Amino acid sequence: MKHCTCEPAATSVQRSLAEQSRYRFADWHNLPKPRWRDALKALASPATRVHRYRNLRSAIFYDAIDDVDCKERP
């Protein structure tokens, strides 16, 4: 004899699979739209960072050489 609170096994399996897939798969709906400014910034940032590091290294080198060569300056 079945009680009215029991549900068939197939329905419970389908429900558990639906709940698992909700958390397992990424939500591709309502994604934020990329802006051109952000995309260009992401493309240019590595080159800009390398340029800054190269300039920083050169500036430190030239300051050190200037300190060695021009000791008479205060």
C-alpha positions in Angstrom: 0.0 0.0 0.0 1.4 3.4 -1.0 1.0 6.5 1.0 0.2 9.8 -0.7 3.5 11.3 0.5 5.6 8.8 -1.4 6.7 9.8 -4.9 7.8 7.5 -7.6 11.5 6.7 -7.8 11.9 8.2 -11.3 10.5 11.5 -10.2 12.8 11.8 -7.3 15.8 10.9 -9.4 14.9 13.5 -12.0 14.4 16.1 -9.3 17.8 15.4 -7.7 19.5 15.6 -11.1 17.9 18.9 -11.8 19.1 20.3 -8.5 22.7 19.0 -9.1 22.8 20.5 -12.6 21.7 23.8 -11.4 24.9 24.1 -9.3 27.2 22.2 -11.6 26.8 24.3 -14.8 27.6 27.9 -15.1 24.8 30.4 -15.6 25.2 31.9 -19.1 22.2 34.1 -18.8 22.3 37.7 -17.8 26.1 38.0 -18.2 27.5 41.5 -17.9 28.2 43.0 -21.3 31.9 43.7 -21.9 32.8 47.3 -22.6 35.4 48.3 -25.2 37.3 50.3 -22.6 37.7 47.3 -20.3 38.7 45.0 -23.2 41.3 47.4 -24.5 42.6 48.0 -21.0 43.0 44.2 -20.5 44.9 43.9 -23.7 47.2 46.8 -23.1 47.9 46.3 -19.4 50.8 43.7 -19.8 52.6 45.9 -22.3 52.1 49.0 -20.1 53.4 47.1 -17.1 56.5 46.0 -18.9 57.1 49.5 -20.1 56.9 50.9 -16.6 59.3 48.3 -15.2 61.8 48.9 -18.0 61.6 52.7 -17.4 61.9 52.2 -13.6 65.0 50.0 -14.1 66.5 52.6 -16.4 65.7 55.4 -14.0 67.3 53.6 -11.0 70.4 52.8 -13.1 70.8 56.4 -14.3 70.3 57.7 -10.7 73.0 55.4 -9.4 75.4 56.3 -12.2 74.7 60.0 -11.6 75.4 59.5 -7.8 78.7 57.9 -8.6 79.8 60.4 -11.3 78.7 63.6 -9.6 79.7 63.2 -6.0 80.3 67.0 -5.5 76.6 67.7 -5.8 74.8 67.9 -2.4 
